[in-house]
Amino acid sequence: MTRINTNVPALTAVNNLTANNQSLTRSLERLSSGLRINRGADDPAGLIASESLRSEIRGISTAISNSERAINVISTADAALGEVSSLLLELKELVVETANDAGLSNDEIEANQQQVDSLLVAIDRIANSTQFNGKRLLDGQLGYTVSGQDTSNLPRLQIFGARVPESSNLAVDVNVTQSAQTAQLTIGTGGTTGVDGTGALSAGNGVTLEIRGNRGTTLLSFASGTTLSAIAAAVTNNATLTGVSAVGSAGGISFNSTEYGSDQFVSVRAISGTFGVNAGDQGDNEDRGRDAQVFINGQAASVNGLTASIRTSGLDLVAELSEAFGTAVGSDSFDVTGGGANFQIGPNVNAQGRVSVGIESISSANLGSVTNGFLSALRTGGASDLVNPENLPQAERIVADAITQVSTLSGRLGGFQSNQIETNLNSLRVALENVTASESAIRDTDYSLEVSNLTRAQILQQSTTQSLGIANQLPQTVLSLLG
């Protein structure tokens, strides 16, 4: 080295020392922050991937929180439904107890009626006061809203779930392709029927008839000469016991079940005497009803008499058909416009991440059915109060419908929580674990690797510093040439 103005070895040592200092600083920063990427310059592509995963983590974390909140809401509603169910069982007990009128005084019957009134008030109170975070759950606020419903055809709709498109409505078409029928047996006059041409039992033909329906059996005896209209009146008077009514005239008589559907049947059999009814679809003395055949939005519905239900991923609906609509071929439609209890349980705000369930009102005015009536009819002075013994069979059917309705709603909510929210929650937790692990692999510091990098940078810094000192001394050798 014979030049003094430019010390090239020193410049080389300085450059290496600067690089080693930067490596040491970077290792110290990563070890102290715990992050491999602290700025975009550390790893531009890695930073982009990491930020995308961080956004996904935030969405999943919020979805988990939302799902847990949804479970709390559903659990609150379900607990209230359980209490209502207990009250309905007490109502059932009171109705059955009151039916034992020979063993009860009038005061006891009045006391039972007062207790019924108290229970109905309690049910209405639960319906109006059950709330979560200030939002009422069981007063109908979380039910779906409907437009275009023709109550003369579809008097009642229970919508438990509907996927309503954003900024649009869900159209629902109800198409009856086969009419519902009551069970029916008929008898004419003349021949071997035991009925003469005037529409009365033939001379010397006294009969005892066994009348059976889905509610029970009774025996009715008629003397010869009894008209068919009188027989029909006697059968109809016992309809609450048997579920069979009749219409008679001089030309014949028709025995019909009081309700529609395949669960209904009519059996008329002569225990004594001659009473030859026309054969039904179940043999000489019995006939069964028929359920309506209904398609809802093109899919076959499950039908029981005049009640059609469908349960798909986009629509969970129970529709009660009117007698006129369900006993003729025809169609009707309506729109679900919104409403329902909506929960965002996905990490992204879209249709796939949102679920909803309809929670209808459970007040006494809404528990029951169109066919039998509603729970409010059991109040004092109502059409089915307990004071009048003739009302008790109807009151029992109303309570049974209410119990079924509450248990169905509770089951729907339980299925919604178990099958949709909780399964989704489990999936989200696994996804959060995996996405967080991916983000950590990209952005977090690998301490074992970085400690080794730090050690290497420290050694290189020390050796470069010593090398720089040696390089700075090299120009001094030129002085020996001047001596």
URMO-V942042 format. One line per field, one symbol per residue. psi: psi as a letter, one per 30 degrees, with the letter a starting at -180 (. if undefined). A space follows every 50 residues. Layout:
BEGIN
psi: ???
END
This chain:
BEGIN
psi: jgkeejieeeeeeeeeeeeeeeeeeeeeeeeefgkejflefeieeeeeee eeeeeeeeeeeeeeeeeeeeeeeeeeeeeeeeeeeeeeeeeeeeeeeffh ffgkleeeeeeeeeeeeeeeeeeeeeeffklkhfkkeggffglkkkkgkj ffeifkkjjfkkjkkkgaljkkkjjjfkllllkkklkallbgfgklffhl klkgiklkkjjkaffaklkkkklkfkleeeeeeeeefgefefgkllklaf fakkkkkflllffklkkjkjelakijlkkafgafgkklaklljkkjhfkk lkkjcgjkkkjlffkjkkkkkleeefglkallllkjfaaljkkjglfkja efgkllkkjlkglfffkbleeflleffflkflfhlfejfffeeeeeeeee eeeeeeeeeeeeeeeeeefeeeeeeeeeeeeeeeeeeeeeeeelkjeeee eeeeeeeeeeeeeeeeeeeeeffeffffffff.
END
